[in-house]
């Protein structure tokens, strides 16, 4: 698994983490290669969100290592991880509701020191016309789907090379879910690798190059997305038959 992968992407080796004395992630090894969309599925409480928080530096691993492009990052805090090119869109909404859509975009690129942010925002509006139409409105008036689009658009402004996504379609209507995945594929096509956590397992597997099934903090299954969709035990236990 993780140890045998090349150093071009993200690699976890025997990672353990949790909250105080409660160990939630129990020896996870996985990888995300450049250009991939990789999804993690599993029951509630399996440790999926905890693993993303560990990768991003909110939780230090108690054991194991995390590598990005051959560089260890398991000792870094979130601002440092972000500057290494990993963006993290957490569960729920992560926009500033009292700022305009455009201010949210510009603020999202705060780690950049170059003068091209506003030009990039203008170019971004061509990809996200719904955000352009609302650019001067407060983010609080956006629908749930529009807020998710705003969060994803900011990733492109960050010039991230790796995106961690936690439940990006939670609470969204089916039509909006399709739009969110279209956006994820667009971001991926721009050279951003994606590690995605989803409860909507069937949809996530259909869109994934590879996938892992996490159970009780350990990897239970791994393979190509379609392989896991076709796996009889995965279907029975995790996909409802």
Secondary structure, 3 states (H helix, E strand, C coil): CHHHCCCCCEEEEEEEEEECCEEEEEEEEEEECCCCEEEEECCCCCCHHHHHHHHHCCCCCCEEEEEECCEECCCCCHHHHHHCCEEEECCCCCCCCCCEHHHHHHHHCCCCCCCCHHHHHHHHHHHCHHHHHCCCCEHHHCCHHHHHHHHHHHHHHHCCCEEEEECCCCCCCHHHHHHHHHHHHHHHHCCCEEEEECCCHHHHHHHCCEEEEEECCEEEEEEEHHHHHHCHHHHHHHCCC
